[in-house]
Amino acid sequence: MNALVVGAGPSGAQIARLLAKQGYDVELFEEHVQVGRPIACTGIVTRALFEFLPKDESYIVNELRAVRIFSPSGKTLEIPMHEYVICREKFDTWMVRRAQDAGVKLHLRHKFVEAKDNKAKFKNGERSIEKEFDILIGADGPFSAVARSAGLLEGRQYYIGSQATVKGEFEPNVFLTFFGKCAPGFFAWAVPEGKNLSRVGVASKKHVHVFFDMLREQFGGEIIERQAGPIPIYDGARSVQKGNIYLVGDAAGVVKNTTGGGIITGIWSANILAMALEKGKNYSKLLRPLRKELWLHKKIRETLDKFSDDDYERLVRYMSSERVKRILAYYPREYPSRFLWRLFIAEPRFVTFARRLW
Ligand SMILES: Cc1cc2nc3c(=O)[nH]c(=O)nc-3n(C[C@H](O)[C@H](O)[C@H](O)COP(=O)(O)OP(=O)(O)OC[C@H]3O[C@@H](n4cnc5c(N)ncnc54)[C@H](O)[C@@H]3O)c2cc1C
């Protein structure tokens, strides 16, 4: 059996490696000349990453020990936690190397164009190449050409993230988040790489450059790299398979609507697809545990979308109890089902926000 995987990001590298280990003949196609570039990612991950992959110092840039949340009026709340900032170029390269070690054949500068009758068409410069497949996997990111070719992309919506790495003086282990009018419908962030560099950005459904310029004024400093990219909005149980064509990661839209984080959930979806193919089970059904968590993120996001600045002030106040902070510090964001009910017990006033859902 052969499998063609399109997209050498974390989700593609993971599914390619797992299928090669199962004995598939796997080829991995990447449209760029290099793995991991260009980057459009802040690279913040919780320790849940290491439930899926071995921890390797080679891709970790910084360790974070607290998040400082700024309310719209500038009040602050600091929550201790232990998270990681990774270098996407190094991380993606590390993941693809592991896939190659498992027998995956990598093709750079191969852009997937379309699939028809179990044949996938790629462009390699001026050359057109056709490859037959038993299985085709789209791990080709938010605007997945594989999803489009299979008719699985319609109706998708996106946030647009805009970010710069800036020089300055930063607390090296504290990451900052800003809520309210500075980033309507999402939030702005500053994630330090160390004490002299920070990844400063904002995401929004529209006018993101206006909000980025506002943030930029606040932070100043020389920009050493600029990045922007789409973040899919998870919108429920959409199709992730058509016959022998499957989607994982951003291509499948499996991203947390609260934070826009999709590295871990993408790798999780790849693990689930590998299990479905190994055991001959239904991929969509096996995705349920992941979808349950993403559904909770969607509900939290829908609640936050209706927040006024006053609501954010109240939220920050309620979150400042020691019990709430301990819960938020302990449970990785990937699994809201494990901590949401605990938060409601620790701070019953959170229930008043749930009314925003109706
Ligand atoms: C500004 C910003 C900040 C973010 N910050 C975070 C964060 O801090 N933490 C987090 O967890 N997530 C973050 N994300 C989201 C995260 O980047 C994605 O969820 C993650 O990269 C998804 O991995 P993937 O492998 O599914 O897709 P991708 O990483 O997008 O990889 C897809 C690959 O497919 C290739 N490709 C695309 N089209 C084709 C084609 N036609 N043919 C061949 N190859 C193709 C691309 O070049 C790419 O290499 C952020 C996103 C943005 C935009």
Ligand as a Chemical Component Dictionary entry (heavy atoms), coordinates in Angstrom:
data_LIG
# 
_chem_comp.id                   LIG 
_chem_comp.type                 NON-POLYMER 
_chem_comp.pdbx_formal_charge   0 
_chem_comp.three_letter_code    LIG 
# 
loop_
_chem_comp_atom.comp_id 
_chem_comp_atom.atom_id 
_chem_comp_atom.alt_atom_id 
_chem_comp_atom.type_symbol 
_chem_comp_atom.charge 
_chem_comp_atom.model_Cartn_x 
_chem_comp_atom.model_Cartn_y 
_chem_comp_atom.model_Cartn_z 
_chem_comp_atom.pdbx_ordinal 
LIG C1  C1  C 0 0.358  34.073 13.531 1  
LIG C2  C2  C 0 0.118  32.653 13.978 2  
LIG C3  C3  C 0 0.533  32.252 15.237 3  
LIG C4  C4  C 0 0.326  30.929 15.663 4  
LIG N1  N1  N 0 0.780  30.558 16.897 5  
LIG C5  C5  C 0 0.605  29.298 17.338 6  
LIG C6  C6  C 0 1.098  28.895 18.592 7  
LIG O1  O1  O 0 1.724  29.671 19.311 8  
LIG N2  N2  N 0 0.903  27.611 18.985 9  
LIG C7  C7  C 0 0.215  26.710 18.204 10 
LIG O2  O2  O 0 0.021  25.557 18.639 11 
LIG N3  N3  N 0 -0.258 27.061 17.001 12 
LIG C8  C8  C 0 -0.079 28.328 16.532 13 
LIG N4  N4  N 0 -0.525 28.682 15.297 14 
LIG C9  C9  C 0 -1.202 27.672 14.479 15 
LIG C10 C10 C 0 -0.164 26.684 13.933 16 
LIG O3  O3  O 0 0.797  27.388 13.199 17 
LIG C11 C11 C 0 -0.851 25.648 13.028 18 
LIG O4  O4  O 0 -1.983 25.139 13.690 19 
LIG C12 C12 C 0 0.117  24.510 12.695 20 
LIG O5  O5  O 0 1.198  24.978 11.935 21 
LIG C13 C13 C 0 -0.617 23.406 11.931 22 
LIG O6  O6  O 0 0.299  22.449 11.489 23 
LIG P1  P1  P 0 -0.015 21.633 10.129 24 
LIG O7  O7  O 0 1.111  20.688 9.973  25 
LIG O8  O8  O 0 -1.396 21.120 10.179 26 
LIG O9  O9  O 0 0.005  22.743 8.992  27 
LIG P2  P2  P 0 1.189  23.710 8.540  28 
LIG O10 O10 O 0 2.150  23.930 9.638  29 
LIG O11 O11 O 0 0.518  24.886 7.914  30 
LIG O12 O12 O 0 1.949  22.886 7.418  31 
LIG C14 C14 C 0 1.393  22.734 6.141  32 
LIG C15 C15 C 0 2.522  22.475 5.166  33 
LIG O13 O13 O 0 1.955  22.196 3.885  34 
LIG C16 C16 C 0 2.671  22.886 2.882  35 
LIG N5  N5  N 0 1.754  23.085 1.754  36 
LIG C17 C17 C 0 0.696  23.918 1.667  37 
LIG N6  N6  N 0 0.072  23.798 0.489  38 
LIG C18 C18 C 0 0.777  22.849 -0.206 39 
LIG C19 C19 C 0 0.619  22.273 -1.516 40 
LIG N7  N7  N 0 -0.374 22.632 -2.343 41 
LIG N8  N8  N 0 1.514  21.325 -1.910 42 
LIG C20 C20 C 0 2.532  20.940 -1.084 43 
LIG N9  N9  N 0 2.729  21.457 0.149  44 
LIG C21 C21 C 0 1.845  22.394 0.586  45 
LIG C22 C22 C 0 3.084  24.186 3.562  46 
LIG O14 O14 O 0 4.183  24.783 2.918  47 
LIG C23 C23 C 0 3.432  23.687 4.968  48 
LIG O15 O15 O 0 4.768  23.280 5.067  49 
LIG C24 C24 C 0 -0.339 30.002 14.830 50 
LIG C25 C25 C 0 -0.765 30.396 13.549 51 
LIG C26 C26 C 0 -0.537 31.706 13.117 52 
LIG C27 C27 C 0 -0.991 32.112 11.739 53 
# 
loop_
_chem_comp_bond.comp_id 
_chem_comp_bond.atom_id_1 
_chem_comp_bond.atom_id_2 
_chem_comp_bond.value_order 
_chem_comp_bond.pdbx_ordinal 
LIG C1  C2  SING 1  
LIG C2  C3  SING 2  
LIG C2  C26 DOUB 3  
LIG C3  C4  DOUB 4  
LIG C4  N1  SING 5  
LIG C4  C24 SING 6  
LIG N1  C5  DOUB 7  
LIG C5  C6  SING 8  
LIG C5  C8  SING 9  
LIG C6  O1  DOUB 10 
LIG C6  N2  SING 11 
LIG N2  C7  SING 12 
LIG C7  O2  DOUB 13 
LIG C7  N3  SING 14 
LIG N3  C8  DOUB 15 
LIG C8  N4  SING 16 
LIG N4  C9  SING 17 
LIG N4  C24 SING 18 
LIG C9  C10 SING 19 
LIG C10 O3  SING 20 
LIG C10 C11 SING 21 
LIG C11 O4  SING 22 
LIG C11 C12 SING 23 
LIG C12 O5  SING 24 
LIG C12 C13 SING 25 
LIG C13 O6  SING 26 
LIG O6  P1  SING 27 
LIG P1  O7  DOUB 28 
LIG P1  O8  SING 29 
LIG P1  O9  SING 30 
LIG O9  P2  SING 31 
LIG P2  O10 DOUB 32 
LIG P2  O11 SING 33 
LIG P2  O12 SING 34 
LIG O12 C14 SING 35 
LIG C14 C15 SING 36 
LIG C15 O13 SING 37 
LIG C15 C23 SING 38 
LIG O13 C16 SING 39 
LIG C16 N5  SING 40 
LIG C16 C22 SING 41 
LIG N5  C17 SING 42 
LIG N5  C21 SING 43 
LIG C17 N6  DOUB 44 
LIG N6  C18 SING 45 
LIG C18 C19 SING 46 
LIG C18 C21 DOUB 47 
LIG C19 N7  SING 48 
LIG C19 N8  DOUB 49 
LIG N8  C20 SING 50 
LIG C20 N9  DOUB 51 
LIG N9  C21 SING 52 
LIG C22 O14 SING 53 
LIG C22 C23 SING 54 
LIG C23 O15 SING 55 
LIG C24 C25 DOUB 56 
LIG C25 C26 SING 57 
LIG C26 C27 SING 58 
# 
